Protein backbone atom coordinates (compact mmCIF):
# COMPACT_ATOMS: atom_id res chain seq x y z
CA UNK A 1 0.00 0.00 0.00
CA UNK A 2 1.30 3.43 -0.83
CA UNK A 3 0.40 7.05 -1.24
CA UNK A 4 1.14 8.78 -4.53
CA UNK A 5 0.75 12.53 -3.94
CA UNK A 6 1.92 13.75 -7.35
CA UNK A 7 -0.03 10.97 -9.11
CA UNK A 8 2.96 9.52 -10.96
CA UNK A 9 2.06 5.89 -10.30
CA UNK A 10 -1.67 6.58 -10.67
CA UNK A 11 -1.06 7.92 -14.16
CA UNK A 12 0.78 4.73 -15.15
CA UNK A 13 -2.06 2.54 -13.84
CA UNK A 14 -4.83 4.74 -15.22
CA UNK A 15 -6.40 5.81 -11.92
CA UNK A 16 -5.30 9.44 -11.84
CA UNK A 17 -8.12 11.93 -12.47
CA UNK A 18 -6.41 14.84 -14.26
CA UNK A 19 -9.45 17.14 -13.89
CA UNK A 20 -9.69 16.67 -10.11
CA UNK A 21 -5.93 16.34 -9.57
CA UNK A 22 -6.39 13.19 -7.45
CA UNK A 23 -6.30 9.44 -7.84
CA UNK A 24 -9.27 7.13 -7.63
CA UNK A 25 -8.90 4.36 -5.09
CA UNK A 26 -7.03 1.67 -6.96
CA UNK A 27 -5.92 -1.72 -5.70
CA UNK A 28 -3.53 -3.81 -7.77
CA UNK A 29 -2.28 -7.25 -6.77
CA UNK A 30 1.07 -7.76 -8.49
CA UNK A 31 2.80 -11.13 -8.33
CA UNK A 32 6.55 -11.72 -7.78
CA UNK A 33 7.02 -11.79 -11.58
CA UNK A 34 5.59 -8.23 -11.79
CA UNK A 35 2.38 -9.45 -13.45
CA UNK A 36 -0.81 -7.66 -12.39
CA UNK A 37 -3.12 -10.44 -11.21
CA UNK A 38 -6.06 -8.33 -9.96
CA UNK A 39 -7.36 -4.78 -10.21
CA UNK A 40 -10.05 -3.03 -8.21
CA UNK A 41 -10.92 0.63 -8.72
CA UNK A 42 -13.45 2.28 -6.43
CA UNK A 43 -14.95 5.75 -6.48
CA UNK A 44 -14.42 7.75 -3.26
CA UNK A 45 -17.87 7.12 -1.74
CA UNK A 46 -17.32 3.33 -1.67
CA UNK A 47 -15.10 1.82 1.02
CA UNK A 48 -12.64 -1.00 0.60
CA UNK A 49 -12.63 -4.40 2.28
CA UNK A 50 -9.19 -5.21 3.70
CA UNK A 51 -10.25 -8.75 4.68
CA UNK A 52 -11.25 -9.46 1.06
CA UNK A 53 -7.89 -8.10 -0.11
CA UNK A 54 -6.07 -10.46 2.27
CA UNK A 55 -8.25 -13.39 1.13
CA UNK A 56 -7.45 -12.67 -2.50
CA UNK A 57 -3.71 -12.41 -1.82
CA UNK A 58 -3.86 -15.78 -0.03
CA UNK A 59 -5.76 -17.28 -2.98
CA UNK A 60 -3.22 -15.98 -5.52
CA UNK A 61 -0.39 -17.29 -3.34
CA UNK A 62 -2.05 -20.72 -3.12
CA UNK A 63 -2.53 -20.94 -6.89
CA UNK A 64 1.09 -19.91 -7.39
CA UNK A 65 2.42 -22.49 -4.90
CA UNK A 66 0.45 -25.24 -6.66
CA UNK A 67 1.67 -24.04 -10.08
CA UNK A 68 -1.95 -23.66 -11.17
CA UNK A 69 -2.82 -27.28 -10.36
CA UNK A 70 -5.46 -25.97 -7.94
CA UNK A 71 -7.95 -23.15 -8.43
CA UNK A 72 -9.59 -21.20 -5.62
CA UNK A 73 -13.33 -20.75 -6.13
CA UNK A 74 -15.57 -17.94 -4.90
CA UNK A 75 -15.05 -17.17 -1.23
CA UNK A 76 -12.13 -19.61 -0.90
CA UNK A 77 -10.01 -19.32 2.23
CA UNK A 78 -6.90 -21.26 3.28
CA UNK A 79 -7.82 -24.81 4.26
CA UNK A 80 -11.04 -24.84 2.22
CA UNK A 81 -11.79 -26.97 -0.84
CA UNK A 82 -10.04 -26.10 -4.10
CA UNK A 83 -10.78 -27.14 -7.66
CA UNK A 84 -8.56 -28.97 -10.13
CA UNK A 85 -8.74 -27.02 -13.40
CA UNK A 86 -9.20 -29.01 -16.57
CA UNK A 87 -11.61 -29.90 -19.33
CA UNK A 88 -13.37 -32.45 -17.11
CA UNK A 89 -14.45 -29.58 -14.84
CA UNK A 90 -16.06 -27.51 -17.61
CA UNK A 91 -19.80 -27.28 -17.01
CA UNK A 92 -19.52 -29.27 -13.78
CA UNK A 93 -18.15 -26.68 -11.35
CA UNK A 94 -21.34 -26.66 -9.29
CA UNK A 95 -21.23 -30.44 -8.93
CA UNK A 96 -17.85 -30.05 -7.23
CA UNK A 97 -18.22 -26.64 -5.61
CA UNK A 98 -21.57 -26.02 -3.92
CA UNK A 99 -22.84 -22.49 -3.26
CA UNK A 100 -22.84 -23.04 0.50
CA UNK A 101 -19.03 -23.35 0.46
CA UNK A 102 -18.75 -19.67 -0.46
CA UNK A 103 -20.16 -18.73 2.93
CA UNK A 104 -18.34 -21.26 5.16
Biopython code that builds the backbone (N, CA, C, O; Angstrom):
import numpy as np
from Bio.PDB.StructureBuilder import StructureBuilder

atoms = [
    (1, "UNK", "N", (0.851, -1.157, 0.000)),
    (1, "UNK", "CA", (0.000, 0.000, 0.000)),
    (1, "UNK", "C", (0.906, 1.232, 0.000)),
    (1, "UNK", "O", (1.945, 1.271, 0.659)),
    (2, "UNK", "N", (0.472, 2.233, -0.763)),
    (2, "UNK", "CA", (1.296, 3.428, -0.834)),
    (2, "UNK", "C", (0.440, 4.651, -1.112)),
    (2, "UNK", "O", (-0.723, 4.547, -1.503)),
    (3, "UNK", "N", (1.029, 5.782, -0.905)),
    (3, "UNK", "CA", (0.400, 7.054, -1.239)),
    (3, "UNK", "C", (1.198, 7.661, -2.381)),
    (3, "UNK", "O", (2.426, 7.578, -2.404)),
    (4, "UNK", "N", (0.495, 8.271, -3.326)),
    (4, "UNK", "CA", (1.142, 8.785, -4.534)),
    (4, "UNK", "C", (0.695, 10.225, -4.754)),
    (4, "UNK", "O", (-0.056, 10.513, -5.687)),
    (5, "UNK", "N", (1.159, 11.128, -3.892)),
    (5, "UNK", "CA", (0.753, 12.529, -3.937)),
    (5, "UNK", "C", (0.770, 13.171, -5.315)),
    (5, "UNK", "O", (-0.243, 13.733, -5.732)),
    (6, "UNK", "N", (1.891, 13.107, -6.043)),
    (6, "UNK", "CA", (1.923, 13.749, -7.353)),
    (6, "UNK", "C", (1.174, 12.980, -8.441)),
    (6, "UNK", "O", (0.996, 13.494, -9.545)),
    (7, "UNK", "N", (0.726, 11.739, -8.141)),
    (7, "UNK", "CA", (-0.034, 10.968, -9.114)),
    (7, "UNK", "C", (0.794, 10.254, -10.157)),
    (7, "UNK", "O", (0.251, 9.792, -11.160)),
    (8, "UNK", "N", (2.104, 10.151, -9.947)),
    (8, "UNK", "CA", (2.963, 9.516, -10.958)),
    (8, "UNK", "C", (2.596, 8.056, -11.216)),
    (8, "UNK", "O", (2.490, 7.629, -12.366)),
    (9, "UNK", "N", (2.407, 7.304, -10.153)),
    (9, "UNK", "CA", (2.060, 5.888, -10.300)),
    (9, "UNK", "C", (0.618, 5.756, -10.782)),
    (9, "UNK", "O", (0.315, 4.907, -11.620)),
    (10, "UNK", "N", (-0.271, 6.600, -10.249)),
    (10, "UNK", "CA", (-1.671, 6.583, -10.670)),
    (10, "UNK", "C", (-1.832, 6.818, -12.155)),
    (10, "UNK", "O", (-2.713, 6.232, -12.785)),
    (11, "UNK", "N", (-0.996, 7.663, -12.720)),
    (11, "UNK", "CA", (-1.056, 7.918, -14.165)),
    (11, "UNK", "C", (-0.668, 6.661, -14.947)),
    (11, "UNK", "O", (-1.292, 6.343, -15.960)),
    (12, "UNK", "N", (0.343, 5.960, -14.485)),
    (12, "UNK", "CA", (0.784, 4.735, -15.150)),
    (12, "UNK", "C", (-0.320, 3.674, -15.131)),
    (12, "UNK", "O", (-0.532, 2.975, -16.122)),
    (13, "UNK", "N", (-1.021, 3.561, -13.997)),
    (13, "UNK", "CA", (-2.056, 2.539, -13.842)),
    (13, "UNK", "C", (-3.455, 3.025, -14.240)),
    (13, "UNK", "O", (-4.424, 2.277, -14.112)),
    (14, "UNK", "N", (-3.567, 4.243, -14.711)),
    (14, "UNK", "CA", (-4.826, 4.738, -15.216)),
    (14, "UNK", "C", (-5.864, 5.098, -14.177)),
    (14, "UNK", "O", (-7.060, 5.062, -14.467)),
    (15, "UNK", "N", (-5.436, 5.447, -12.964)),
    (15, "UNK", "CA", (-6.395, 5.806, -11.918)),
    (15, "UNK", "C", (-6.282, 7.273, -11.487)),
    (15, "UNK", "O", (-6.940, 7.702, -10.539)),
    (16, "UNK", "N", (-5.461, 8.018, -12.179)),
    (16, "UNK", "CA", (-5.296, 9.436, -11.840)),
    (16, "UNK", "C", (-6.329, 10.261, -12.601)),
    (16, "UNK", "O", (-6.420, 10.173, -13.825)),
    (17, "UNK", "N", (-7.103, 11.056, -11.879)),
    (17, "UNK", "CA", (-8.116, 11.930, -12.472)),
    (17, "UNK", "C", (-7.478, 13.297, -12.687)),
    (17, "UNK", "O", (-7.343, 14.083, -11.750)),
    (18, "UNK", "N", (-7.089, 13.573, -13.927)),
    (18, "UNK", "CA", (-6.407, 14.835, -14.259)),
    (18, "UNK", "C", (-7.257, 16.053, -13.893)),
    (18, "UNK", "O", (-6.728, 17.039, -13.378)),
    (19, "UNK", "N", (-8.570, 15.998, -14.151)),
    (19, "UNK", "CA", (-9.445, 17.142, -13.888)),
    (19, "UNK", "C", (-9.519, 17.483, -12.403)),
    (19, "UNK", "O", (-9.518, 18.656, -12.029)),
    (20, "UNK", "N", (-9.584, 16.448, -11.554)),
    (20, "UNK", "CA", (-9.689, 16.674, -10.112)),
    (20, "UNK", "C", (-8.316, 16.777, -9.450)),
    (20, "UNK", "O", (-8.201, 17.280, -8.333)),
    (21, "UNK", "N", (-7.283, 16.303, -10.134)),
    (21, "UNK", "CA", (-5.931, 16.336, -9.569)),
    (21, "UNK", "C", (-5.724, 15.321, -8.454)),
    (21, "UNK", "O", (-4.867, 15.511, -7.590)),
    (22, "UNK", "N", (-6.506, 14.241, -8.468)),
    (22, "UNK", "CA", (-6.392, 13.186, -7.451)),
    (22, "UNK", "C", (-6.518, 11.819, -8.120)),
    (22, "UNK", "O", (-6.928, 11.701, -9.274)),
    (23, "UNK", "N", (-6.156, 10.804, -7.362)),
    (23, "UNK", "CA", (-6.300, 9.439, -7.843)),
    (23, "UNK", "C", (-7.582, 8.823, -7.311)),
    (23, "UNK", "O", (-8.015, 9.116, -6.197)),
    (24, "UNK", "N", (-8.183, 7.964, -8.127)),
    (24, "UNK", "CA", (-9.273, 7.133, -7.635)),
    (24, "UNK", "C", (-8.640, 6.050, -6.771)),
    (24, "UNK", "O", (-7.445, 5.779, -6.884)),
    (25, "UNK", "N", (-9.430, 5.442, -5.922)),
    (25, "UNK", "CA", (-8.896, 4.363, -5.091)),
    (25, "UNK", "C", (-8.647, 3.149, -5.970)),
    (25, "UNK", "O", (-9.581, 2.538, -6.489)),
    (26, "UNK", "N", (-7.399, 2.814, -6.127)),
    (26, "UNK", "CA", (-7.030, 1.671, -6.955)),
    (26, "UNK", "C", (-6.279, 0.648, -6.138)),
    (26, "UNK", "O", (-5.422, 0.984, -5.320)),
    (27, "UNK", "N", (-6.618, -0.625, -6.374)),
    (27, "UNK", "CA", (-5.918, -1.719, -5.702)),
    (27, "UNK", "C", (-5.429, -2.661, -6.783)),
    (27, "UNK", "O", (-6.211, -3.119, -7.615)),
    (28, "UNK", "N", (-4.137, -2.950, -6.771)),
    (28, "UNK", "CA", (-3.529, -3.813, -7.766)),
    (28, "UNK", "C", (-2.751, -4.899, -7.033)),
    (28, "UNK", "O", (-1.886, -4.602, -6.209)),
    (29, "UNK", "N", (-3.057, -6.149, -7.334)),
    (29, "UNK", "CA", (-2.282, -7.253, -6.771)),
    (29, "UNK", "C", (-1.289, -7.655, -7.855)),
    (29, "UNK", "O", (-1.674, -8.081, -8.944)),
    (30, "UNK", "N", (-0.006, -7.511, -7.537)),
    (30, "UNK", "CA", (1.069, -7.765, -8.492)),
    (30, "UNK", "C", (1.900, -8.923, -7.962)),
    (30, "UNK", "O", (2.371, -8.885, -6.825)),
    (31, "UNK", "N", (2.081, -9.950, -8.783)),
    (31, "UNK", "CA", (2.801, -11.135, -8.330)),
    (31, "UNK", "C", (4.314, -10.907, -8.351)),
    (31, "UNK", "O", (4.780, -9.878, -8.839)),
    (32, "UNK", "N", (5.087, -11.873, -7.820)),
    (32, "UNK", "CA", (6.549, -11.716, -7.784)),
    (32, "UNK", "C", (7.205, -11.572, -9.147)),
    (32, "UNK", "O", (8.350, -11.127, -9.235)),
    (33, "UNK", "N", (6.490, -11.945, -10.229)),
    (33, "UNK", "CA", (7.021, -11.788, -11.579)),
    (33, "UNK", "C", (6.611, -10.458, -12.195)),
    (33, "UNK", "O", (6.804, -10.236, -13.390)),
    (34, "UNK", "N", (6.039, -9.567, -11.372)),
    (34, "UNK", "CA", (5.589, -8.232, -11.786)),
    (34, "UNK", "C", (4.388, -8.263, -12.727)),
    (34, "UNK", "O", (4.189, -7.338, -13.514)),
    (35, "UNK", "N", (3.590, -9.325, -12.647)),
    (35, "UNK", "CA", (2.376, -9.449, -13.450)),
    (35, "UNK", "C", (1.190, -9.012, -12.588)),
    (35, "UNK", "O", (1.010, -9.500, -11.472)),
    (36, "UNK", "N", (0.387, -8.092, -13.114)),
    (36, "UNK", "CA", (-0.807, -7.659, -12.390)),
    (36, "UNK", "C", (-1.823, -8.798, -12.448)),
    (36, "UNK", "O", (-2.266, -9.188, -13.528)),
    (37, "UNK", "N", (-2.185, -9.322, -11.290)),
    (37, "UNK", "CA", (-3.125, -10.439, -11.210)),
    (37, "UNK", "C", (-4.554, -9.981, -10.931)),
    (37, "UNK", "O", (-5.504, -10.672, -11.298)),
    (38, "UNK", "N", (-4.722, -8.819, -10.283)),
    (38, "UNK", "CA", (-6.061, -8.329, -9.956)),
    (38, "UNK", "C", (-6.052, -6.811, -9.873)),
    (38, "UNK", "O", (-5.062, -6.194, -9.479)),
    (39, "UNK", "N", (-7.182, -6.227, -10.256)),
    (39, "UNK", "CA", (-7.355, -4.780, -10.208)),
    (39, "UNK", "C", (-8.725, -4.490, -9.620)),
    (39, "UNK", "O", (-9.714, -5.127, -9.982)),
    (40, "UNK", "N", (-8.778, -3.526, -8.714)),
    (40, "UNK", "CA", (-10.054, -3.034, -8.208)),
    (40, "UNK", "C", (-9.953, -1.522, -8.123)),
    (40, "UNK", "O", (-9.035, -0.984, -7.504)),
    (41, "UNK", "N", (-10.906, -0.836, -8.751)),
    (41, "UNK", "CA", (-10.917, 0.626, -8.718)),
    (41, "UNK", "C", (-12.265, 1.049, -8.163)),
    (41, "UNK", "O", (-13.312, 0.676, -8.694)),
    (42, "UNK", "N", (-12.234, 1.827, -7.099)),
    (42, "UNK", "CA", (-13.452, 2.278, -6.430)),
    (42, "UNK", "C", (-13.538, 3.796, -6.443)),
    (42, "UNK", "O", (-12.527, 4.486, -6.312)),
    (43, "UNK", "N", (-14.742, 4.307, -6.601)),
    (43, "UNK", "CA", (-14.946, 5.749, -6.485)),
    (43, "UNK", "C", (-14.910, 6.112, -5.003)),
    (43, "UNK", "O", (-15.173, 5.256, -4.159)),
    (44, "UNK", "N", (-14.588, 7.366, -4.667)),
    (44, "UNK", "CA", (-14.416, 7.750, -3.262)),
    (44, "UNK", "C", (-15.560, 7.400, -2.305)),
    (44, "UNK", "O", (-15.278, 7.105, -1.144)),
    (45, "UNK", "N", (-16.827, 7.414, -2.715)),
    (45, "UNK", "CA", (-17.871, 7.118, -1.735)),
    (45, "UNK", "C", (-17.945, 5.651, -1.298)),
    (45, "UNK", "O", (-18.646, 5.333, -0.337)),
    (46, "UNK", "N", (-17.234, 4.756, -1.987)),
    (46, "UNK", "CA", (-17.319, 3.335, -1.671)),
    (46, "UNK", "C", (-16.053, 2.894, -0.941)),
    (46, "UNK", "O", (-14.940, 3.112, -1.420)),
    (47, "UNK", "N", (-16.234, 2.277, 0.216)),
    (47, "UNK", "CA", (-15.098, 1.822, 1.018)),
    (47, "UNK", "C", (-14.521, 0.513, 0.518)),
    (47, "UNK", "O", (-15.144, -0.206, -0.262)),
    (48, "UNK", "N", (-13.338, 0.227, 0.975)),
    (48, "UNK", "CA", (-12.644, -0.995, 0.597)),
    (48, "UNK", "C", (-12.803, -2.044, 1.690)),
    (48, "UNK", "O", (-13.159, -1.725, 2.824)),
    (49, "UNK", "N", (-12.536, -3.292, 1.338)),
    (49, "UNK", "CA", (-12.631, -4.396, 2.278)),
    (49, "UNK", "C", (-11.252, -5.036, 2.418)),
    (49, "UNK", "O", (-10.831, -5.809, 1.558)),
    (50, "UNK", "N", (-10.559, -4.716, 3.492)),
    (50, "UNK", "CA", (-9.195, -5.208, 3.697)),
    (50, "UNK", "C", (-9.185, -6.730, 3.863)),
    (50, "UNK", "O", (-8.253, -7.387, 3.400)),
    (51, "UNK", "N", (-10.201, -7.300, 4.513)),
    (51, "UNK", "CA", (-10.249, -8.755, 4.677)),
    (51, "UNK", "C", (-10.375, -9.462, 3.329)),
    (51, "UNK", "O", (-9.792, -10.527, 3.130)),
    (52, "UNK", "N", (-11.134, -8.874, 2.404)),
    (52, "UNK", "CA", (-11.247, -9.457, 1.064)),
    (52, "UNK", "C", (-9.917, -9.350, 0.324)),
    (52, "UNK", "O", (-9.538, -10.270, -0.402)),
    (53, "UNK", "N", (-9.215, -8.254, 0.498)),
    (53, "UNK", "CA", (-7.894, -8.100, -0.109)),
    (53, "UNK", "C", (-6.957, -9.199, 0.390)),
    (53, "UNK", "O", (-6.263, -9.833, -0.404)),
    (54, "UNK", "N", (-6.938, -9.422, 1.691)),
    (54, "UNK", "CA", (-6.072, -10.457, 2.271)),
    (54, "UNK", "C", (-6.459, -11.831, 1.741)),
    (54, "UNK", "O", (-5.586, -12.636, 1.415)),
    (55, "UNK", "N", (-7.780, -12.113, 1.650)),
    (55, "UNK", "CA", (-8.249, -13.393, 1.132)),
    (55, "UNK", "C", (-7.781, -13.598, -0.312)),
    (55, "UNK", "O", (-7.347, -14.690, -0.680)),
    (56, "UNK", "N", (-7.871, -12.555, -1.115)),
    (56, "UNK", "CA", (-7.446, -12.668, -2.504)),
    (56, "UNK", "C", (-5.940, -12.897, -2.618)),
    (56, "UNK", "O", (-5.494, -13.702, -3.436)),
    (57, "UNK", "N", (-5.166, -12.200, -1.810)),
    (57, "UNK", "CA", (-3.712, -12.413, -1.823)),
    (57, "UNK", "C", (-3.399, -13.860, -1.455)),
    (57, "UNK", "O", (-2.559, -14.497, -2.091)),
    (58, "UNK", "N", (-4.072, -14.380, -0.431)),
    (58, "UNK", "CA", (-3.856, -15.778, -0.027)),
    (58, "UNK", "C", (-4.236, -16.731, -1.164)),
    (58, "UNK", "O", (-3.548, -17.725, -1.396)),
    (59, "UNK", "N", (-5.326, -16.432, -1.869)),
    (59, "UNK", "CA", (-5.758, -17.279, -2.979)),
    (59, "UNK", "C", (-4.726, -17.255, -4.108)),
    (59, "UNK", "O", (-4.373, -18.303, -4.648)),
    (60, "UNK", "N", (-4.245, -16.066, -4.462)),
    (60, "UNK", "CA", (-3.223, -15.981, -5.515)),
    (60, "UNK", "C", (-1.949, -16.709, -5.096)),
    (60, "UNK", "O", (-1.316, -17.371, -5.918)),
    (61, "UNK", "N", (-1.569, -16.594, -3.822)),
    (61, "UNK", "CA", (-0.386, -17.294, -3.342)),
    (61, "UNK", "C", (-0.578, -18.806, -3.430)),
    (61, "UNK", "O", (0.339, -19.531, -3.818)),
    (62, "UNK", "N", (-1.771, -19.279, -3.070)),
    (62, "UNK", "CA", (-2.046, -20.718, -3.123)),
    (62, "UNK", "C", (-1.964, -21.233, -4.563)),
    (62, "UNK", "O", (-1.344, -22.266, -4.819)),
    (63, "UNK", "N", (-2.575, -20.528, -5.484)),
    (63, "UNK", "CA", (-2.533, -20.935, -6.890)),
    (63, "UNK", "C", (-1.090, -20.952, -7.382)),
    (63, "UNK", "O", (-0.695, -21.851, -8.126)),
    (64, "UNK", "N", (-0.314, -19.973, -6.974)),
    (64, "UNK", "CA", (1.093, -19.908, -7.392)),
    (64, "UNK", "C", (1.887, -21.079, -6.829)),
    (64, "UNK", "O", (2.671, -21.699, -7.548)),
    (65, "UNK", "N", (1.692, -21.387, -5.552)),
    (65, "UNK", "CA", (2.420, -22.486, -4.903)),
    (65, "UNK", "C", (2.101, -23.820, -5.565)),
    (65, "UNK", "O", (2.964, -24.691, -5.665)),
    (66, "UNK", "N", (0.844, -23.981, -6.021)),
    (66, "UNK", "CA", (0.449, -25.241, -6.662)),
    (66, "UNK", "C", (0.715, -25.226, -8.170)),
    (66, "UNK", "O", (0.322, -26.151, -8.882)),
    (67, "UNK", "N", (1.375, -24.186, -8.647)),
    (67, "UNK", "CA", (1.670, -24.041, -10.077)),
    (67, "UNK", "C", (0.416, -24.151, -10.942)),
    (67, "UNK", "O", (0.463, -24.677, -12.054)),
    (68, "UNK", "N", (-0.705, -23.649, -10.419)),
    (68, "UNK", "CA", (-1.949, -23.663, -11.171)),
    (68, "UNK", "C", (-2.668, -24.994, -11.183)),
    (68, "UNK", "O", (-3.677, -25.143, -11.873)),
    (69, "UNK", "N", (-2.163, -25.979, -10.423)),
    (69, "UNK", "CA", (-2.820, -27.284, -10.361)),
    (69, "UNK", "C", (-4.112, -27.218, -9.544)),
    (69, "UNK", "O", (-4.965, -28.101, -9.647)),
    (70, "UNK", "N", (-4.248, -26.171, -8.737)),
    (70, "UNK", "CA", (-5.456, -25.969, -7.944)),
    (70, "UNK", "C", (-5.976, -24.557, -8.196)),
    (70, "UNK", "O", (-5.205, -23.605, -8.315)),
    (71, "UNK", "N", (-7.294, -24.446, -8.274)),
    (71, "UNK", "CA", (-7.953, -23.152, -8.429)),
    (71, "UNK", "C", (-8.750, -22.858, -7.161)),
    (71, "UNK", "O", (-9.246, -23.774, -6.505)),
    (72, "UNK", "N", (-8.867, -21.594, -6.827)),
    (72, "UNK", "CA", (-9.590, -21.203, -5.619)),
    (72, "UNK", "C", (-10.917, -20.568, -6.003)),
    (72, "UNK", "O", (-10.940, -19.457, -6.531)),
    (73, "UNK", "N", (-12.018, -21.254, -5.747)),
    (73, "UNK", "CA", (-13.333, -20.747, -6.134)),
    (73, "UNK", "C", (-13.782, -19.557, -5.285)),
    (73, "UNK", "O", (-13.084, -19.119, -4.371)),
    (74, "UNK", "N", (-14.955, -19.057, -5.614)),
    (74, "UNK", "CA", (-15.565, -17.938, -4.904)),
    (74, "UNK", "C", (-15.531, -18.144, -3.398)),
    (74, "UNK", "O", (-15.931, -19.194, -2.895)),
    (75, "UNK", "N", (-15.053, -17.138, -2.688)),
    (75, "UNK", "CA", (-15.047, -17.174, -1.228)),
    (75, "UNK", "C", (-14.010, -18.098, -0.612)),
    (75, "UNK", "O", (-14.006, -18.287, 0.604)),
    (76, "UNK", "N", (-13.129, -18.679, -1.423)),
    (76, "UNK", "CA", (-12.132, -19.609, -0.902)),
    (76, "UNK", "C", (-11.281, -18.938, 0.171)),
    (76, "UNK", "O", (-10.943, -17.757, 0.089)),
    (77, "UNK", "N", (-10.949, -19.744, 1.182)),
    (77, "UNK", "CA", (-10.014, -19.325, 2.230)),
    (77, "UNK", "C", (-9.048, -20.475, 2.478)),
    (77, "UNK", "O", (-9.375, -21.623, 2.178)),
    (78, "UNK", "N", (-7.869, -20.193, 3.017)),
    (78, "UNK", "CA", (-6.903, -21.262, 3.283)),
    (78, "UNK", "C", (-7.543, -22.408, 4.071)),
    (78, "UNK", "O", (-8.247, -22.187, 5.056)),
    (79, "UNK", "N", (-7.283, -23.624, 3.617)),
    (79, "UNK", "CA", (-7.821, -24.809, 4.265)),
    (79, "UNK", "C", (-9.139, -25.280, 3.678)),
    (79, "UNK", "O", (-9.596, -26.377, 3.998)),
    (80, "UNK", "N", (-9.756, -24.476, 2.829)),
    (80, "UNK", "CA", (-11.037, -24.845, 2.221)),
    (80, "UNK", "C", (-10.793, -25.603, 0.910)),
    (80, "UNK", "O", (-9.671, -25.659, 0.407)),
    (81, "UNK", "N", (-11.861, -26.177, 0.378)),
    (81, "UNK", "CA", (-11.794, -26.971, -0.835)),
    (81, "UNK", "C", (-11.334, -26.144, -2.029)),
    (81, "UNK", "O", (-11.755, -25.000, -2.202)),
    (82, "UNK", "N", (-10.470, -26.727, -2.849)),
    (82, "UNK", "CA", (-10.038, -26.097, -4.098)),
    (82, "UNK", "C", (-10.558, -26.935, -5.260)),
    (82, "UNK", "O", (-11.108, -28.018, -5.060)),
    (83, "UNK", "N", (-10.384, -26.432, -6.453)),
    (83, "UNK", "CA", (-10.782, -27.141, -7.662)),
    (83, "UNK", "C", (-9.551, -27.497, -8.471)),
    (83, "UNK", "O", (-8.539, -26.798, -8.417)),
    (84, "UNK", "N", (-9.638, -28.580, -9.216)),
    (84, "UNK", "CA", (-8.564, -28.967, -10.130)),
    (84, "UNK", "C", (-8.980, -28.547, -11.532)),
    (84, "UNK", "O", (-9.864, -29.165, -12.126)),
    (85, "UNK", "N", (-8.347, -27.493, -12.074)),
    (85, "UNK", "CA", (-8.738, -27.017, -13.397)),
    (85, "UNK", "C", (-8.496, -28.080, -14.467)),
    (85, "UNK", "O", (-7.549, -28.863, -14.388)),
    (86, "UNK", "N", (-9.368, -28.087, -15.456)),
    (86, "UNK", "CA", (-9.203, -29.008, -16.565)),
    (86, "UNK", "C", (-10.502, -29.143, -17.327)),
    (86, "UNK", "O", (-11.551, -28.680, -16.879)),
    (87, "UNK", "N", (-10.426, -29.779, -18.477)),
    (87, "UNK", "CA", (-11.608, -29.904, -19.327)),
    (87, "UNK", "C", (-12.705, -30.730, -18.664)),
    (87, "UNK", "O", (-13.882, -30.526, -18.962)),
    (88, "UNK", "N", (-12.354, -31.655, -17.778)),
    (88, "UNK", "CA", (-13.371, -32.453, -17.106)),
    (88, "UNK", "C", (-14.188, -31.635, -16.107)),
    (88, "UNK", "O", (-15.232, -32.099, -15.646)),
    (89, "UNK", "N", (-13.742, -30.448, -15.769)),
    (89, "UNK", "CA", (-14.453, -29.581, -14.836)),
    (89, "UNK", "C", (-15.431, -28.643, -15.548)),
    (89, "UNK", "O", (-16.353, -28.116, -14.926)),
    (90, "UNK", "N", (-15.229, -28.440, -16.839)),
    (90, "UNK", "CA", (-16.060, -27.512, -17.605)),
    (90, "UNK", "C", (-17.520, -27.943, -17.539)),
    (90, "UNK", "O", (-17.860, -29.083, -17.855)),
    (91, "UNK", "N", (-18.374, -27.014, -17.124)),
    (91, "UNK", "CA", (-19.801, -27.281, -17.010)),
    (91, "UNK", "C", (-20.197, -28.080, -15.784)),
    (91, "UNK", "O", (-21.377, -28.369, -15.587)),
    (92, "UNK", "N", (-19.225, -28.442, -14.956)),
    (92, "UNK", "CA", (-19.515, -29.269, -13.783)),
    (92, "UNK", "C", (-19.048, -28.624, -12.481)),
    (92, "UNK", "O", (-19.019, -29.278, -11.439)),
    (93, "UNK", "N", (-18.683, -27.347, -12.538)),
    (93, "UNK", "CA", (-18.147, -26.681, -11.349)),
    (93, "UNK", "C", (-19.103, -26.815, -10.178)),
    (93, "UNK", "O", (-18.669, -27.094, -9.060)),
    (94, "UNK", "N", (-20.388, -26.624, -10.409)),
    (94, "UNK", "CA", (-21.344, -26.657, -9.289)),
    (94, "UNK", "C", (-21.556, -28.047, -8.739)),
    (94, "UNK", "O", (-22.070, -28.191, -7.629)),
    (95, "UNK", "N", (-21.176, -29.086, -9.482)),
    (95, "UNK", "CA", (-21.226, -30.436, -8.929)),
    (95, "UNK", "C", (-20.115, -30.627, -7.901)),
    (95, "UNK", "O", (-20.261, -31.384, -6.941)),
    (96, "UNK", "N", (-19.009, -29.930, -8.118)),
    (96, "UNK", "CA", (-17.850, -30.047, -7.234)),
    (96, "UNK", "C", (-17.896, -28.987, -6.136)),
    (96, "UNK", "O", (-17.608, -29.268, -4.972)),
    (97, "UNK", "N", (-18.260, -27.777, -6.521)),
    (97, "UNK", "CA", (-18.224, -26.640, -5.613)),
    (97, "UNK", "C", (-19.653, -26.153, -5.379)),
    (97, "UNK", "O", (-20.247, -25.541, -6.266)),
    (98, "UNK", "N", (-20.186, -26.406, -4.248)),
    (98, "UNK", "CA", (-21.566, -26.019, -3.916)),
    (98, "UNK", "C", (-21.598, -24.590, -3.401)),
    (98, "UNK", "O", (-20.637, -24.128, -2.786)),
    (99, "UNK", "N", (-22.677, -23.902, -3.643)),
    (99, "UNK", "CA", (-22.836, -22.492, -3.259)),
    (99, "UNK", "C", (-22.578, -22.292, -1.769)),
    (99, "UNK", "O", (-22.004, -21.277, -1.375)),
    (100, "UNK", "N", (-22.990, -23.235, -0.946)),
    (100, "UNK", "CA", (-22.838, -23.043, 0.497)),
    (100, "UNK", "C", (-21.370, -22.936, 0.927)),
    (100, "UNK", "O", (-21.076, -22.375, 1.982)),
    (101, "UNK", "N", (-20.449, -23.470, 0.120)),
    (101, "UNK", "CA", (-19.033, -23.353, 0.458)),
    (101, "UNK", "C", (-18.560, -21.903, 0.461)),
    (101, "UNK", "O", (-17.640, -21.552, 1.199)),
    (102, "UNK", "N", (-19.180, -21.064, -0.357)),
    (102, "UNK", "CA", (-18.754, -19.675, -0.463)),
    (102, "UNK", "C", (-18.981, -18.918, 0.833)),
    (102, "UNK", "O", (-18.385, -17.862, 1.050)),
    (103, "UNK", "N", (-19.837, -19.448, 1.697)),
    (103, "UNK", "CA", (-20.158, -18.729, 2.932)),
    (103, "UNK", "C", (-19.697, -19.473, 4.168)),
    (103, "UNK", "O", (-20.097, -19.120, 5.277)),
    (104, "UNK", "N", (-18.857, -20.506, 4.008)),
    (104, "UNK", "CA", (-18.340, -21.258, 5.163)),
    (104, "UNK", "C", (-17.531, -20.372, 6.070)),
    (104, "UNK", "O", (-17.019, -20.835, 7.089)),
]
sb = StructureBuilder()
sb.init_structure("model")
sb.init_model(0)
sb.init_chain("A")
sb.init_seg("    ")
for serial, (resi, resn, name, xyz) in enumerate(atoms, 1):
    if name == "N":
        sb.init_residue(resn, " ", resi, " ")
    sb.init_atom(name, np.array(xyz, "f"), 0.0, 1.0, " ", f" {name:<3s}", serial, name[0])
structure = sb.get_structure()
